[in-house]
Amino acid sequence: MLNLEPEEITNLYVNTKSLVQQQAAIIDNIHEGVVVLNSSLEIININKKVFEILHEFDIQLFIKRFYDIFYEKKNVYFKEIKIGHEKVFVSIIHLLEDENHLGVIITFYKHLEIINLAKELTSINNVITGFRENNHEFKNQLQVISGLIQLKKYDLVQEYMKNLENSSMKILTEIANISDYYILGILIGKFSVIKEKGINFTIDQDSILFKEHGFITSLDIITIVSNLLENAIEALEKIKIDDKKIELLLLEDNDSIQITVFDNGLKVDPNIKNKMFERYVSSKGTNRGIGLALVKSKIELYNGQFLLEEVDYGKYFTIILNKENKDV
C-alpha cells in the first residue's frame, strides 16, 4: 500500500472521506441546481436543488436533447429552455485542460428569479408604474369630457378633444384591447420614438392581448415586439419616401399568440434572408444581428413559427408562439 503504515492509510481514508463529504455539502448548499459529469458524461455529483427546480429530470434525455453541445464540447450560458413542465435557464460548461476533456458542469437557474432580476436591471417595473399613472390620467380626462357634455359645453368639448388629439389618450384608445400593462408600457414608449422619426405607427384595431399568457411571459413578447419594431424602423430610415408606415397586429387566443409587424421600408437583403436569424448576421454592419437571434430563441422556446411575406408595398414579419406547455 505505497509503503504506508496502517495508521497512515486510515488517516488518509478518513481525510479523503471528510473532503468528499465537505464537497458534497458545499454543492448541496449552492442556491442553483448543479450537476457534475465526468468525461464519459456520467453523473459524479448532483445537488438537491436540481430536484427542487426540476421535478422531471433525466440526464440521458437531457444529453440526447443537446447532443451537439455535449459532443462538440460547446459552452452555453443562460440558455432559456423547457424541461417537462418547468421553464429554466441553464449553463453548460466543459472543463478542459490542454486538449483533455475532464468533464462538464451543468447549472440550472430558476426561471422566475432570472426574470425578476431582468425586470429590476431594466427598470421595467418603473415603466409599468408610470403607465398605470397615465391610465389613471386617461380616466380623469374622460370624466372631464363627460362633465362638459352634461353642462352642454359642446364647444369646450371640441377644444378639449383637439388638445388631446396627439396625447396619450389617443394611444390608449388605439390599444384598448391590450390588457397586459408591460406590453402597453413598451408600446407607448415605441409610439413616441417612432413618431419622432416621422413614421406613422398604427396598431391594428383587431388586436387583442390578454393580461396573462399562460406559459409565455410578457418579457418574451416584449423581446419579439421590440426587435421587430426596431428592424422596421431601420428599414424605413434607409429609404426616402413621404409616407413611411409601421403597423402592428397582436392576436391572442387560448392556444397561441400572433405578432405581425408590417413596414413599407427596404426589402430583406437576399444575401442574408436564409440566415438572418443567426447571431451577428446583419446587413447593418459589424457587431449587429443580435435582435433576430433573440427572437429565434423565443420561437424555439415556444415551438413556434416565423413567416416572412414580401409584397410590392412592403413586408410582413409574423411570429406565432404556441401557449401549450410542451417540452420540445
N, C-alpha and C positions, 0 to 999 in steps of 0.2 A: 504493500500500500504506500508506494512512493517514499519508503524509508521513514514513515511517520509512526510514532508511538500510538498505542490505543487511546491514550488521553488526548493526544493532538487530533486524532481522527474524530473523536467525539466532539471536541470543541469546534472543529471545522464544520461538522454536520449541524451542530446547534446554531452556530453563527450563520451558516447558509440558510437554514430553515427560518431563522429570525429575519434575515434580509428579505427572503421571499414573502414572508408574512407582512413585512413593512411595505414592500412594493404593492402587494395586493390591497392593503389598507389605504394606501395613497390613491390608487386607481379607483377604488370604490367610493372615495370621498370627493372625487372630481365632479363638478357640477354637470358636466356634459357626459353623454354616453360614449364610452371608449371601447374599441375592440382592437386587440393587437394580434396580428397574424405573423407567422414565420415565413421564410422564403418559399415554402411549399403551399402557402395560403391556408394554413391550418391555424385555428384559434389557439393561442397560448395564454391569452388573458382577455377577459371581458368583464366590465363592471356592472353593478346592479342597475345603474342609471339607464343602461341600454333598454332594459325591460320595462322601466318606468316611462320612457319616451316612446318606445315601440312595443306594442303588445303582441305584434306578429313579426318575428324576425327569424329568418333562416339564412345563415351565412352563405350557403351554397347557391341559393336562389339569387342572393344579392350579388355575388361574384359573377354569376351567369348573366345577370341583367346588365352589369357594367364590365363585360368581358374585356373590351378594348382598354379600359382604364387600368385593369389589373395586369393583363398580359403584355401590354405595351408600356407598362410602368409610367403611366401619366399621373401627374398630381392634379387634384381637384380641390378648389377652395370654395366653401359655402355654396354648394350646388343645391338648388331647391328641388326636392323630389317627393314622391308619394310612396309610402311603403304600407301595404294593407290599407287601413283606414286612417293612417296618420300622415300628415304633411310635415316634413322636417327639412332642415338644412344639413348637408353632410360635407365633410372634408376628408379626402383620401390622400395620405402622404406616404410615398415609398421611401424606405430607409436604404440608402446606397452608401457603400464605402468603396471608393475607387470604382470598379465596374461590378462589384459584388452586390447582389440584392439580398439585404438582410431581413427584410420583412415589410409589413405595412401597418400603419396606424390609421384607423377609421374613427372619426369623431362625429357624433350626431348632436345636433343642437335643436332645442325646442323651437318650433316654428313661431309660436306666439311671442316668445321672448325676443327673437330677432326682429320680428315685425314691429313690436313696441319700441325697440331700440331705434329702428329706422325712423319711426314716427317722431321720436324725440330729436334725432340728429337732423331731420329735415324740417323740424318745427311745424309739421303739417297740422298738428292739433291747434296751433295758433291761427292757422288759416281757417280752420273749421269754426273756431270761436268767433273770428271776425265775420264769417259768413252768417252765422246764426244771428249776430247783431244786425247785419244787413237785412236778413229776413224779417227781423222784428221791425226794422225801419220801414220795410215794404208794407207790412200790415198797418203801420201808422199812416202811411201815405194813402192807403185805401180808405181808412177812416176819415181822413181829411176830405177826400173826394166825395164820400158818402154824405158827409155833413154839408158840403157845399150844394150838393144836389137837393137835399132836403130843404135847404134855405132858398132853393130855386135861383142860385147864383151861377147860372149856366156859363156866363162869360168868364167868371173866375175859374170854373172847372176847366174850360177850354185853355185858359192861360196856364193853369197849374199842370195840365197834362202835357202841354207843349214844353214846359220846363223839364218834365220828367222823360221826355222822349228818348234821350240818349243816356238816361241814368240806369242804375242797377235794376230798377223796376222793369224796364223793357227786357233786360237779360233774364230776370227771374220769370217773367211771363213766358218767354220763349222756351224755357226748360222746366216748365211747371210739372211735367210728368217724370222728372228725375228726382227720386226720393233719397238718394244717397248723398249726404252732406259733403263727403270727401270729394266725390265727383263734381258736385256743384261748385265747391270752392275752387277746384282746379279750372273748371270751365270759365268761371267769372274772370279768373286771372288771365287765362288764354284769350278771352274775348277782348280784354283791354290791349294786350300785346299785339294781337293780330290787327285790331282796328288802327293802332298807331302806325302800322306798316302799310296802311292804305289798302288793306284786303277786306273784302266783305265776308264776314264769318256768320254763317247761319246754322242753327240746329233744327233738324227736321221735326216738324210738329208731331209726327207719328212716334217720336222717340219715347221710350218708356224704360225706366230702370228702377228696380226695387231698392229698398233701403238696405237690405242684406241679400247676399247672393249665394247662400249655402257654402259650399266648399271653396268658392272663388272669393278672393279677398279684394277689397276696394283698391288697395295699393297695386295689385296686379293689373286691374283695369286702368288705373292711372298711368302705369308704365306704358301700356299699349296706346292709350289715347294720346298721351303727351308726345310719345315718339312719332306716331303717325302725323300728328298736327305739326310737329317740328319739321318733318320731312316735306310736308305740303307747303309750309312757309318758305323753306329753302328752294323748293321747285319754282315758286312764284317770284322769289327775289331775283332769279336769273333770267326772267323773261320780261319784256316790255309790252304790256297790254294795258288798256284802260280799266277793264272790268275783271279784276283779279278776285277769285272767289274760292272759299273753302266751305264745304258742307259736311256736317257730322250727323250720323244716324246711330242711335243706340237702341237696341231692341233686346228685351229680356222676357223669357217665359220660364216655365218650371224646368225646362231641360237645358237651355243654352243661353248664351249672351252673344249678340252680334254687334260688332263695332265696324262701321263703314265710314271712311273719310274720302271725300272727293275733292280734287283740286283741278284747276284748268291751267296748271303750270307745265313745266317741261316733262316730257315722257321719261320713263326709266331708261337709263343708258343700256343699250343692248349688250354691251361688253360685260356688264355685271348682273344682268337680270337673273341668271341661273344661280348666282352665288351671293346675292345681295344680303342674305341673312347671315353670312359668315362674318365673324368678328374682324374688324379692320378692313373690310371690303367696302369701298365707297367711291363715288365719283366726285366727292367733295374735297379730296386732298388727303394728305397723310394724317395718321392718328385719328381718323374718323371711322364711322361704320360700326359703332358700338350699339347704337339705339335699336336697330333692327335685329341685332343678335340677342338683345334682351327680350324683344318681342317674340322671337323664335323660342326662347326658353320658356315663356309663358304658354305658347301654343303647345309645346311638347308636354308641359306640366299638366295641362287640362285636356290632353288628347284631342286638340282642336285642329283647325284647318285654316289655310290662308288662300285668298283669291285675289288676283290682280286682273282688273278689266280695263284695258286701254281703249278709249273711244276717240273720235275726231276732236271732241271738245274738252278732253281731259282724261283723267284716270280715277278709278275707284280701288282703294285698298280695303279689303274686307277680312276681318278676323272673326272666327267663330270659336267660342270656348264651350266645352261641354261641362255642365254642372254636376253630372253624375259622378259620385265618389268612387272612381275606379283606379286601381293601380295599373299603370300601363308600362 
